[in-house]
Amino acid sequence: MILNEKTQYIRGIELIREEIDSFKKYPYCLPAVKTLSTLDFHPRVTFIVGENGTGKSTLLEAIAIAFGFNPEGGTKNFTFSTNNTHSDLHKCIKLVKGFKRPEDGFFLRAESFYNVASNIDELDKSGLGNKIINSYGGRSLHAQSHGESFFATFINRFYGKGLYLLDEPEAALSPSRQMALISRIHDLVQKASQFIIATHSPIIMAYPDAIILQLKDTYELVEYTETEHYQITRQFLNNTERMLNILMQP
């Protein structure tokens, strides 16, 4: 089954603006927040793209916490806290949910995935119950490269019928692995999954059954070839020598 507008897990979000004292303070001063009223998501894949500092990760974090995920990532079963740095934005976010509930879910954020891997190792040392790492391929995520551990999670831990929030999943992936991730996303979409992905990767955001929300001063619904990521990458690859000469001018 493939999700549609009636069966998707999160239909959108609303910012409860009257709960915010000042849009001059962090994180409410970020473009991702201060221009937000309502945001609708694609029933299968939504990409949120934009320049560094626009607030993409902060927004995705708020959505994840509001849905019940650990701020540092993982499934809803993870309760550890390494560094309490998340914002209070989730308190001002209202999720517009569909009538179906996901049977699986994961919040993957590149910057704190190390902490998730460490927590899995610590919990498995207790010797109680089945080892958690078996759900990730059976090999400690710390015994793999950063990219291998990411991909092991995508392949082994994502079961389908799930809500998957990915924050810059390309951070540890080679271009070929990013293409493989597109294939894995498609497999999971066929198994009633919904993705919301914050990314800079022009490869990953090429997945066609999706919408792209480009964030500058406000949100704009754009086509893939209209994104700055695609246009800049294409310009660089098609005119590499010229672009390098421009970049290295004294």
Accessible surface in RSA format (square Angstrom, percent):
REM  Atomic radii and reference values for relative SASA: ProtOr
REM  Chains: A
REM  Algorithm: Lee & Richards
REM  Probe-radius: 1.40
REM  Slices: 20
REM RES _ NUM      All-atoms   Total-Side   Main-Chain    Non-polar    All polar
REM                ABS   REL    ABS   REL    ABS   REL    ABS   REL    ABS   REL
RES MET A   1   131.41  68.1  80.07  53.0  51.34 122.2  60.86  51.7  70.55  93.5
RES ILE A   2    78.26  44.5  63.48  47.3  14.79  35.6  63.48  45.7  14.79  40.1
RES LEU A   3     0.26   0.1   0.00   0.0   0.26   0.7   0.00   0.0   0.26   0.7
RES ASN A   4    63.77  44.0  63.77  61.6   0.00   0.0  20.59  49.5  43.18  41.7
RES GLU A   5   119.84  68.8 113.33  85.7   6.51  15.5  56.32 108.9  63.52  51.9
RES LYS A   6   162.84  79.4 153.40  94.1   9.44  22.5 101.88  91.7  60.96  64.9
RES THR A   7    20.56  14.6  20.56  20.8   0.00   0.0  20.19  27.1   0.37   0.6
RES GLN A   8     5.73   3.2   5.60   4.1   0.13   0.3   0.08   0.2   5.66   4.3
RES TYR A   9     4.69   2.2   3.17   1.8   1.52   4.0   0.23   0.2   4.46   5.5
RES ILE A  10     0.00   0.0   0.00   0.0   0.00   0.0   0.00   0.0   0.00   0.0
RES ARG A  11   123.05  51.7 118.77  60.5   4.28  10.2  14.74  20.1 108.31  65.6
RES GLY A  12     1.99   2.5   0.00   N/A   1.99   2.5   1.99   5.5   0.00   0.0
RES ILE A  13     1.27   0.7   0.00   0.0   1.27   3.1   0.00   0.0   1.27   3.5
RES GLU A  14    62.21  35.7  62.21  47.1   0.00   0.0   8.25  16.0  53.95  44.1
RES LEU A  15    11.54   6.4   0.00   0.0  11.54  29.0   0.00   0.0  11.54  31.0
RES ILE A  16    53.21  30.3  49.31  36.7   3.90   9.4  53.21  38.3   0.00   0.0
RES ARG A  17    90.23  37.9  84.94  43.3   5.29  12.6  40.85  55.8  49.38  29.9
RES GLU A  18   147.47  84.7 107.87  81.6  39.60  94.3  64.36 124.5  83.11  67.9
RES GLU A  19   109.18  62.7  85.58  64.7  23.60  56.2  13.43  26.0  95.74  78.2
RES ILE A  20    16.77   9.5   0.29   0.2  16.48  39.7   2.86   2.1  13.91  37.7
RES ASP A  21   146.68 102.7 105.49 105.0  41.19  97.4  30.71  72.3 115.97 115.7
RES SER A  22    31.43  26.6  23.80  31.8   7.63  17.6  20.88  44.5  10.55  14.8
RES PHE A  23    59.43  29.7  49.03  30.4  10.39  27.0  49.14  29.8  10.29  29.4
RES LYS A  24   188.30  91.9 161.47  99.1  26.84  63.9 108.26  97.4  80.05  85.3
RES LYS A  25   133.58  65.2 128.92  79.1   4.66  11.1  83.35  75.0  50.23  53.5
RES TYR A  26   144.43  67.4 119.96  68.3  24.47  63.7  93.27  70.1  51.17  63.1
RES PRO A  27     5.10   3.7   5.10   4.7   0.00   0.0   5.10   4.2   0.00   0.0
RES TYR A  28    32.16  15.0  32.16  18.3   0.00   0.0  22.32  16.8   9.83  12.1
RES CYS A  29    45.02  34.1  38.24  42.7   6.78  15.9  14.28  36.2  30.75  33.2
RES LEU A  30    25.51  14.2  24.98  17.9   0.53   1.3  25.51  17.9   0.00   0.0
RES PRO A  31    28.93  21.1  28.93  26.4   0.00   0.0  28.93  23.9   0.00   0.0
RES ALA A  32     0.03   0.0   0.03   0.0   0.00   0.0   0.03   0.0   0.00   0.0
RES VAL A  33     0.00   0.0   0.00   0.0   0.00   0.0   0.00   0.0   0.00   0.0
RES LYS A  34    95.12  46.4  85.15  52.2   9.97  23.7  33.15  29.8  61.96  66.0
RES THR A  35    49.71  35.4  22.77  23.1  26.94  64.2  30.15  40.5  19.55  29.6
RES LEU A  36     0.92   0.5   0.34   0.2   0.58   1.5   0.92   0.6   0.00   0.0
RES SER A  37    65.60  55.4  62.98  84.0   2.63   6.1  33.48  71.3  32.12  45.0
RES THR A  38    84.64  60.2  68.10  69.0  16.55  39.4  37.55  50.4  47.09  71.2
RES LEU A  39    14.12   7.9  11.40   8.2   2.72   6.8  13.63   9.6   0.49   1.3
RES ASP A  40   110.54  77.4 103.09 102.6   7.44  17.6  31.52  74.2  79.02  78.8
RES PHE A  41     9.91   5.0   0.00   0.0   9.91  25.8   0.77   0.5   9.14  26.1
RES HIS A  42    26.64  14.6  22.64  15.7   4.00  10.2  13.34  13.7  13.30  15.5
RES PRO A  43     8.13   5.9   8.13   7.4   0.00   0.0   8.13   6.7   0.00   0.0
RES ARG A  44    42.77  18.0  42.77  21.8   0.00   0.0   1.25   1.7  41.52  25.2
RES VAL A  45     0.00   0.0   0.00   0.0   0.00   0.0   0.00   0.0   0.00   0.0
RES THR A  46     0.00   0.0   0.00   0.0   0.00   0.0   0.00   0.0   0.00   0.0
RES PHE A  47     0.06   0.0   0.06   0.0   0.00   0.0   0.06   0.0   0.00   0.0
RES ILE A  48     0.02   0.0   0.02   0.0   0.00   0.0   0.02   0.0   0.00   0.0
RES VAL A  49     0.00   0.0   0.00   0.0   0.00   0.0   0.00   0.0   0.00   0.0
RES GLY A  50     4.27   5.3   0.00   N/A   4.27   5.3   4.26  11.7   0.01   0.0
RES GLU A  51   113.46  65.1 106.06  80.2   7.40  17.6  52.98 102.5  60.49  49.4
RES ASN A  52   112.32  77.5  93.25  90.1  19.07  45.9  31.37  75.5  80.94  78.2
RES GLY A  53    61.21  75.5   0.00   N/A  61.21  75.5  39.67 108.9  21.54  48.2
RES THR A  54    14.23  10.1  13.86  14.1   0.36   0.9  14.23  19.1   0.00   0.0
RES GLY A  55     7.98   9.8   0.00   N/A   7.98   9.8   5.77  15.8   2.21   4.9
RES LYS A  56     7.99   3.9   6.59   4.0   1.40   3.3   0.17   0.2   7.81   8.3
RES SER A  57    32.65  27.6  29.75  39.7   2.90   6.7  21.83  46.5  10.82  15.2
RES THR A  58    18.91  13.5  15.22  15.4   3.70   8.8   4.26   5.7  14.65  22.1
RES LEU A  59     0.00   0.0   0.00   0.0   0.00   0.0   0.00   0.0   0.00   0.0
RES LEU A  60     0.16   0.1   0.16   0.1   0.00   0.0   0.16   0.1   0.00   0.0
RES GLU A  61    13.27   7.6  13.23  10.0   0.04   0.1   0.58   1.1  12.69  10.4
RES ALA A  62     1.08   1.0   0.18   0.3   0.90   2.0   1.08   1.5   0.00   0.0
RES ILE A  63     0.00   0.0   0.00   0.0   0.00   0.0   0.00   0.0   0.00   0.0
RES ALA A  64     0.00   0.0   0.00   0.0   0.00   0.0   0.00   0.0   0.00   0.0
RES ILE A  65    27.39  15.6  17.84  13.3   9.55  23.0  17.84  12.8   9.55  25.9
RES ALA A  66    38.04  35.0   5.89   9.1  32.15  73.1  13.52  19.0  24.52  65.0
RES PHE A  67    15.86   7.9   9.13   5.7   6.73  17.5  10.17   6.2   5.69  16.3
RES GLY A  68    41.73  51.5   0.00   N/A  41.73  51.5  26.91  73.9  14.81  33.2
RES PHE A  69     7.99   4.0   1.94   1.2   6.04  15.7   2.65   1.6   5.34  15.3
RES ASN A  70     9.65   6.7   3.32   3.2   6.33  15.2   5.25  12.6   4.40   4.3
RES PRO A  71    31.89  23.2  31.50  28.7   0.38   1.4  31.51  26.0   0.37   2.3
RES GLU A  72    16.49   9.5  15.70  11.9   0.80   1.9  14.73  28.5   1.77   1.4
RES GLY A  73     0.53   0.7   0.00   N/A   0.53   0.7   0.53   1.5   0.00   0.0
RES GLY A  74     0.04   0.1   0.00   N/A   0.04   0.1   0.00   0.0   0.04   0.1
RES THR A  75    10.40   7.4  10.40  10.5   0.00   0.0   8.20  11.0   2.20   3.3
RES LYS A  76   108.15  52.8  88.99  54.6  19.16  45.6  52.03  46.8  56.12  59.8
RES ASN A  77   133.88  92.3 109.20 105.5  24.68  59.4  30.20  72.7 103.68 100.2
RES PHE A  78    15.24   7.6   8.71   5.4   6.53  17.0  11.11   6.7   4.13  11.8
RES THR A  79   124.26  88.4  94.17  95.5  30.08  71.7  65.79  88.4  58.47  88.4
RES PHE A  80    32.05  16.0  17.91  11.1  14.14  36.8  28.32  17.2   3.73  10.7
RES SER A  81    87.10  73.6  52.50  70.1  34.60  79.7  38.42  81.8  48.68  68.2
RES THR A  82    89.94  64.0  55.60  56.4  34.34  81.8  50.93  68.4  39.01  59.0
RES ASN A  83    96.78  66.7  88.86  85.9   7.92  19.1  22.27  53.6  74.51  72.0
RES ASN A  84   115.29  79.5  83.82  81.0  31.47  75.8  25.53  61.5  89.76  86.8
RES THR A  85   102.94  73.2  70.21  71.2  32.73  78.0  51.48  69.1  51.46  77.8
RES HIS A  86    58.11  31.8  40.05  27.8  18.07  46.2  17.31  17.8  40.80  47.5
RES SER A  87    16.10  13.6   4.63   6.2  11.47  26.4  14.11  30.0   1.99   2.8
RES ASP A  88    76.18  53.4  72.91  72.6   3.27   7.7  12.63  29.7  63.55  63.4
RES LEU A  89     0.00   0.0   0.00   0.0   0.00   0.0   0.00   0.0   0.00   0.0
RES HIS A  90    36.68  20.0  30.17  21.0   6.51  16.7  15.93  16.4  20.75  24.1
RES LYS A  91   140.78  68.7 112.37  68.9  28.40  67.6  75.05  67.6  65.72  70.0
RES CYS A  92     8.99   6.8   8.99  10.0   0.00   0.0   0.00   0.0   8.99   9.7
RES ILE A  93    12.62   7.2   0.00   0.0  12.62  30.4   0.00   0.0  12.62  34.3
RES LYS A  94   110.57  53.9 106.49  65.3   4.08   9.7  59.94  53.9  50.64  53.9
RES LEU A  95    23.77  13.2   6.96   5.0  16.81  42.3   6.96   4.9  16.81  45.2
RES VAL A  96    42.61  28.0  39.80  36.0   2.80   6.8  42.61  37.0   0.00   0.0
RES LYS A  97   114.16  55.7  93.06  57.1  21.11  50.3  47.86  43.1  66.30  70.6
RES GLY A  98    14.65  18.1   0.00   N/A  14.65  18.1   3.73  10.2  10.91  24.4
RES PHE A  99   156.01  78.0 119.23  73.9  36.77  95.7 130.26  79.0  25.75  73.7
RES LYS A 100    67.89  33.1  61.25  37.6   6.65  15.8  16.71  15.0  51.19  54.5
RES ARG A 101   213.90  89.8 196.70 100.3  17.20  40.9  66.80  91.3 147.10  89.2
RES PRO A 102    30.01  21.9  10.61   9.7  19.40  70.5  10.61   8.8  19.40 120.6
RES GLU A 103   137.33  78.8  97.36  73.7  39.97  95.2  45.62  88.2  91.71  74.9
RES ASP A 104    15.50  10.9   6.59   6.6   8.92  21.1  10.89  25.6   4.61   4.6
RES GLY A 105    10.52  13.0   0.00   N/A  10.52  13.0   5.14  14.1   5.37  12.0
RES PHE A 106     0.34   0.2   0.34   0.2   0.00   0.0   0.34   0.2   0.00   0.0
RES PHE A 107     1.31   0.7   1.07   0.7   0.24   0.6   1.07   0.6   0.24   0.7
RES LEU A 108     0.86   0.5   0.00   0.0   0.86   2.2   0.86   0.6   0.00   0.0
RES ARG A 109    20.41   8.6  19.21   9.8   1.20   2.9   1.31   1.8  19.10  11.6
RES ALA A 110    16.65  15.3  10.04  15.5   6.61  15.0  10.17  14.3   6.48  17.2
RES GLU A 111   138.60  79.6  95.88  72.5  42.73 101.7  44.91  86.9  93.69  76.5
RES SER A 112     9.66   8.2   9.30  12.4   0.37   0.8   9.66  20.6   0.00   0.0
RES PHE A 113     3.86   1.9   3.24   2.0   0.62   1.6   3.84   2.3   0.02   0.1
RES TYR A 114   145.66  68.0 141.72  80.6   3.94  10.2  99.82  75.0  45.84  56.5
RES ASN A 115    35.49  24.5  32.03  31.0   3.45   8.3   1.91   4.6  33.58  32.5
RES VAL A 116     1.01   0.7   1.01   0.9   0.00   0.0   1.01   0.9   0.00   0.0
RES ALA A 117     4.12   3.8   3.08   4.7   1.04   2.4   3.19   4.5   0.93   2.5
RES SER A 118    28.70  24.2  26.75  35.7   1.95   4.5  23.30  49.6   5.40   7.6
RES ASN A 119    18.69  12.9  17.46  16.9   1.23   3.0   2.58   6.2  16.11  15.6
RES ILE A 120     0.41   0.2   0.41   0.3   0.00   0.0   0.41   0.3   0.00   0.0
RES ASP A 121    36.73  25.7  33.50  33.3   3.23   7.6  16.68  39.3  20.05  20.0
RES GLU A 122   105.99  60.9  94.34  71.4  11.64  27.7  32.91  63.7  73.08  59.7
RES LEU A 123    84.44  47.0  78.33  56.0   6.11  15.4  79.26  55.7   5.18  13.9
RES ASP A 124    21.42  15.0  13.01  12.9   8.41  19.9  13.79  32.4   7.64   7.6
RES LYS A 125   170.56  83.2 134.78  82.7  35.77  85.2  90.82  81.7  79.74  84.9
RES SER A 126    67.43  57.0  33.66  44.9  33.77  77.8  39.71  84.6  27.72  38.8
RES GLY A 127    62.73  77.4   0.00   N/A  62.73  77.4  33.55  92.1  29.17  65.3
RES LEU A 128   149.75  83.4 129.92  92.9  19.83  49.8 131.15  92.1  18.60  50.1
RES GLY A 129    72.28  89.1   0.00   N/A  72.28  89.1  42.71 117.2  29.56  66.2
RES ASN A 130   142.80  98.5 120.70 116.6  22.10  53.2  28.61  68.9 114.19 110.4
RES LYS A 131   117.80  57.5 111.20  68.2   6.59  15.7  54.73  49.3  63.06  67.2
RES ILE A 132    57.12  32.5  51.88  38.7   5.24  12.6  57.12  41.1   0.00   0.0
RES ILE A 133    15.04   8.6  15.04  11.2   0.00   0.0  15.04  10.8   0.00   0.0
RES ASN A 134    96.57  66.6  74.95  72.4  21.62  52.1  26.51  63.8  70.06  67.7
RES SER A 135    39.29  33.2  31.36  41.9   7.93  18.3  10.11  21.5  29.18  40.9
RES TYR A 136     2.42   1.1   1.83   1.0   0.59   1.5   0.84   0.6   1.58   1.9
RES GLY A 137    48.35  59.6   0.00   N/A  48.35  59.6  18.82  51.7  29.53  66.1
RES GLY A 138    44.61  55.0   0.00   N/A  44.61  55.0  15.77  43.3  28.83  64.6
RES ARG A 139   128.62  54.0 124.82  63.6   3.80   9.0  54.53  74.5  74.09  44.9
RES SER A 140    36.25  30.6  29.17  38.9   7.08  16.3  27.33  58.2   8.92  12.5
RES LEU A 141     5.56   3.1   0.53   0.4   5.04  12.7   0.53   0.4   5.04  13.6
RES HIS A 142    75.41  41.2  45.68  31.8  29.73  76.0  35.34  36.4  40.07  46.6
RES ALA A 143    58.89  54.1  33.29  51.4  25.59  58.2  46.53  65.5  12.35  32.7
RES GLN A 144    29.48  16.5  12.14   8.9  17.34  41.3   4.60   9.8  24.88  18.9
RES SER A 145    62.74  53.0  47.77  63.8  14.97  34.5  51.91 110.5  10.83  15.2
RES HIS A 146    92.86  50.8  81.36  56.6  11.50  29.4  61.66  63.5  31.20  36.3
RES GLY A 147    13.08  16.1   0.00   N/A  13.08  16.1   9.53  26.2   3.55   7.9
RES GLU A 148    77.60  44.6  72.39  54.8   5.21  12.4  23.41  45.3  54.18  44.2
RES SER A 149     4.20   3.6   4.20   5.6   0.00   0.0   0.88   1.9   3.33   4.7
RES PHE A 150     0.00   0.0   0.00   0.0   0.00   0.0   0.00   0.0   0.00   0.0
RES PHE A 151    22.64  11.3  22.64  14.0   0.00   0.0  22.64  13.7   0.00   0.0
RES ALA A 152    15.46  14.2   9.68  14.9   5.79  13.2  14.78  20.8   0.69   1.8
RES THR A 153     0.00   0.0   0.00   0.0   0.00   0.0   0.00   0.0   0.00   0.0
RES PHE A 154     0.35   0.2   0.35   0.2   0.00   0.0   0.35   0.2   0.00   0.0
RES ILE A 155    78.59  44.7  68.02  50.7  10.56  25.5  68.02  49.0  10.56  28.7
RES ASN A 156    57.54  39.7  43.04  41.6  14.50  34.9   8.56  20.6  48.98  47.3
RES ARG A 157    27.24  11.4  27.24  13.9   0.00   0.0   0.03   0.0  27.21  16.5
RES PHE A 158     3.26   1.6   2.05   1.3   1.20   3.1   2.05   1.2   1.20   3.4
RES TYR A 159   119.12  55.6  96.35  54.8  22.77  59.2  87.97  66.1  31.15  38.4
RES GLY A 160     5.70   7.0   0.00   N/A   5.70   7.0   1.72   4.7   3.98   8.9
RES LYS A 161   105.56  51.5 105.56  64.8   0.00   0.0  56.72  51.1  48.84  52.0
RES GLY A 162     0.00   0.0   0.00   N/A   0.00   0.0   0.00   0.0   0.00   0.0
RES LEU A 163     0.00   0.0   0.00   0.0   0.00   0.0   0.00   0.0   0.00   0.0
RES TYR A 164     0.00   0.0   0.00   0.0   0.00   0.0   0.00   0.0   0.00   0.0
RES LEU A 165     0.00   0.0   0.00   0.0   0.00   0.0   0.00   0.0   0.00   0.0
RES LEU A 166     0.08   0.0   0.08   0.1   0.00   0.0   0.08   0.1   0.00   0.0
RES ASP A 167     6.69   4.7   6.63   6.6   0.06   0.1   0.36   0.8   6.33   6.3
RES GLU A 168    49.31  28.3  49.31  37.3   0.00   0.0   3.15   6.1  46.16  37.7
RES PRO A 169     0.00   0.0   0.00   0.0   0.00   0.0   0.00   0.0   0.00   0.0
RES GLU A 170    25.18  14.5  19.56  14.8   5.63  13.4  16.72  32.3   8.46   6.9
RES ALA A 171    64.51  59.3  21.74  33.5  42.77  97.3  32.02  45.1  32.50  86.1
RES ALA A 172    23.45  21.6   0.24   0.4  23.21  52.8  10.32  14.5  13.13  34.8
RES LEU A 173    12.09   6.7   0.00   0.0  12.09  30.4   1.87   1.3  10.21  27.5
RES SER A 174    53.69  45.4  41.36  55.2  12.33  28.4  45.36  96.6   8.34  11.7
RES PRO A 175    85.32  62.2  85.32  77.8   0.00   0.0  85.32  70.4   0.00   0.0
RES SER A 176    71.52  60.4  63.69  85.0   7.83  18.0  43.61  92.9  27.91  39.1
RES ARG A 177    99.30  41.7  99.24  50.6   0.07   0.2  18.57  25.4  80.73  48.9
RES GLN A 178    19.85  11.1  19.85  14.5   0.00   0.0   0.00   0.0  19.85  15.1
RES MET A 179   110.89  57.4 103.50  68.5   7.39  17.6  64.22  54.6  46.66  61.8
RES ALA A 180    36.93  34.0  26.80  41.4  10.13  23.0  33.76  47.5   3.17   8.4
RES LEU A 181     2.17   1.2   2.17   1.6   0.00   0.0   2.17   1.5   0.00   0.0
RES ILE A 182    38.02  21.6  38.02  28.3   0.00   0.0  38.02  27.4   0.00   0.0
RES SER A 183    64.74  54.7  57.81  77.1   6.93  16.0  33.31  70.9  31.43  44.0
RES ARG A 184    31.58  13.3  29.80  15.2   1.78   4.2   6.12   8.4  25.46  15.4
RES ILE A 185     0.53   0.3   0.53   0.4   0.00   0.0   0.53   0.4   0.00   0.0
RES HIS A 186    85.11  46.5  85.11  59.2   0.00   0.0  60.03  61.9  25.08  29.2
RES ASP A 187    63.96  44.8  61.08  60.8   2.87   6.8   9.45  22.2  54.51  54.4
RES LEU A 188     0.75   0.4   0.75   0.5   0.00   0.0   0.75   0.5   0.00   0.0
RES VAL A 189     0.07   0.0   0.07   0.1   0.00   0.0   0.07   0.1   0.00   0.0
RES GLN A 190    70.11  39.2  60.65  44.3   9.46  22.5  34.70  73.9  35.41  26.9
RES LYS A 191   104.91  51.2  98.65  60.5   6.26  14.9  65.70  59.1  39.20  41.8
RES ALA A 192     2.45   2.2   2.45   3.8   0.00   0.0   2.45   3.4   0.00   0.0
RES SER A 193     0.00   0.0   0.00   0.0   0.00   0.0   0.00   0.0   0.00   0.0
RES GLN A 194     0.00   0.0   0.00   0.0   0.00   0.0   0.00   0.0   0.00   0.0
RES PHE A 195     1.33   0.7   1.33   0.8   0.00   0.0   1.33   0.8   0.00   0.0
RES ILE A 196     0.00   0.0   0.00   0.0   0.00   0.0   0.00   0.0   0.00   0.0
RES ILE A 197     0.00   0.0   0.00   0.0   0.00   0.0   0.00   0.0   0.00   0.0
RES ALA A 198     0.00   0.0   0.00   0.0   0.00   0.0   0.00   0.0   0.00   0.0
RES THR A 199     0.00   0.0   0.00   0.0   0.00   0.0   0.00   0.0   0.00   0.0
RES HIS A 200    51.44  28.1  44.84  31.2   6.60  16.9  36.79  37.9  14.65  17.0
RES SER A 201     5.00   4.2   1.28   1.7   3.72   8.6   4.94  10.5   0.06   0.1
RES PRO A 202    30.68  22.4  30.10  27.4   0.58   2.1  30.41  25.1   0.27   1.7
RES ILE A 203    49.41  28.1  46.53  34.7   2.87   6.9  49.39  35.6   0.01   0.0
RES ILE A 204     0.00   0.0   0.00   0.0   0.00   0.0   0.00   0.0   0.00   0.0
RES MET A 205     0.97   0.5   0.00   0.0   0.97   2.3   0.00   0.0   0.97   1.3
RES ALA A 206    39.61  36.4  24.45  37.7  15.16  34.5  24.83  35.0  14.78  39.2
RES TYR A 207    10.04   4.7   4.55   2.6   5.49  14.3   5.09   3.8   4.96   6.1
RES PRO A 208   117.15  85.4  86.54  78.9  30.61 111.3  95.30  78.7  21.85 135.8
RES ASP A 209    47.64  33.4  41.24  41.0   6.40  15.1  21.73  51.2  25.90  25.8
RES ALA A 210    23.62  21.7   1.20   1.9  22.42  51.0   1.23   1.7  22.39  59.3
RES ILE A 211    41.97  23.9  37.53  28.0   4.44  10.7  41.97  30.2   0.00   0.0
RES ILE A 212     9.61   5.5   9.13   6.8   0.48   1.2   9.13   6.6   0.48   1.3
RES LEU A 213    12.21   6.8  12.21   8.7   0.00   0.0  12.21   8.6   0.00   0.0
RES GLN A 214     7.82   4.4   7.36   5.4   0.46   1.1   2.57   5.5   5.25   4.0
RES LEU A 215     1.22   0.7   0.00   0.0   1.22   3.1   0.00   0.0   1.22   3.3
RES LYS A 216   102.19  49.9  93.57  57.4   8.62  20.5  60.54  54.5  41.66  44.4
RES ASP A 217   119.85  83.9 115.64 115.1   4.21  10.0  34.92  82.2  84.93  84.7
RES THR A 218    73.10  52.0  71.42  72.4   1.67   4.0  54.22  72.8  18.87  28.5
RES TYR A 219    34.07  15.9  14.47   8.2  19.60  51.0  14.60  11.0  19.47  24.0
RES GLU A 220    93.52  53.7  88.85  67.2   4.67  11.1  31.44  60.8  62.08  50.7
RES LEU A 221   118.49  66.0  91.15  65.2  27.35  68.7  91.19  64.0  27.31  73.5
RES VAL A 222    13.39   8.8   3.91   3.5   9.48  22.8   6.69   5.8   6.70  18.2
RES GLU A 223   121.18  69.6 119.40  90.3   1.78   4.2  39.39  76.2  81.79  66.8
RES TYR A 224    63.95  29.9  59.94  34.1   4.02  10.4  45.65  34.3  18.31  22.6
RES THR A 225    73.58  52.3  67.69  68.6   5.89  14.0  45.12  60.6  28.46  43.0
RES GLU A 226    91.51  52.5  81.98  62.0   9.52  22.7  30.67  59.3  60.83  49.7
RES THR A 227     0.00   0.0   0.00   0.0   0.00   0.0   0.00   0.0   0.00   0.0
RES GLU A 228    70.59  40.5  70.20  53.1   0.39   0.9  20.26  39.2  50.33  41.1
RES HIS A 229    29.37  16.1  22.25  15.5   7.12  18.2  25.25  26.0   4.12   4.8
RES TYR A 230    48.06  22.4  47.38  27.0   0.68   1.8  26.85  20.2  21.22  26.2
RES GLN A 231    91.06  50.9  85.44  62.4   5.62  13.4  28.72  61.1  62.34  47.3
RES ILE A 232   104.67  59.6 104.44  77.8   0.23   0.5 104.67  75.4   0.00   0.0
RES THR A 233    50.79  36.1  46.79  47.4   4.00   9.5  36.23  48.7  14.56  22.0
RES ARG A 234   134.52  56.5 129.42  66.0   5.10  12.1  31.31  42.8 103.20  62.5
RES GLN A 235    85.27  47.7  79.93  58.4   5.34  12.7  21.37  45.5  63.90  48.5
RES PHE A 236    66.61  33.3  66.61  41.3   0.00   0.0  66.61  40.4   0.00   0.0
RES LEU A 237   124.05  69.1 101.96  72.9  22.09  55.5 102.04  71.7  22.01  59.2
RES ASN A 238   100.86  69.6  67.74  65.5  33.11  79.7  20.96  50.5  79.90  77.2
RES ASN A 239    60.90  42.0  52.96  51.2   7.94  19.1   8.99  21.6  51.90  50.2
RES THR A 240    53.11  37.8  49.27  49.9   3.85   9.2  40.27  54.1  12.85  19.4
RES GLU A 241   135.54  77.8 129.85  98.2   5.69  13.6  49.01  94.8  86.54  70.7
RES ARG A 242   140.88  59.2 135.74  69.2   5.14  12.2  54.22  74.1  86.66  52.5
RES MET A 243    29.80  15.4  29.80  19.7   0.00   0.0  27.71  23.6   2.09   2.8
RES LEU A 244    68.32  38.0  68.32  48.9   0.00   0.0  68.32  48.0   0.00   0.0
RES ASN A 245    84.08  58.0  78.12  75.5   5.96  14.4  24.39  58.7  59.69  57.7
RES ILE A 246    83.06  47.3  73.82  55.0   9.24  22.3  73.82  53.2   9.24  25.1
RES LEU A 247   117.36  65.4  85.31  61.0  32.05  80.6  88.65  62.3  28.71  77.3
RES MET A 248   135.45  70.1 107.53  71.2  27.92  66.5  75.57  64.2  59.88  79.3
RES GLN A 249   124.56  69.7 101.61  74.3  22.95  54.6  27.19  57.9  97.37  73.9
RES PRO A 250   175.69 128.0 104.59  95.3  71.10 258.4 144.67 119.4  31.02 192.8
END  Absolute sums over single chains surface
CHAIN  1 A    12706.2      10291.2       2414.9       6533.7       6172.5
END  Absolute sums over all chains
TOTAL         12706.2      10291.2       2414.9       6533.7       6172.5
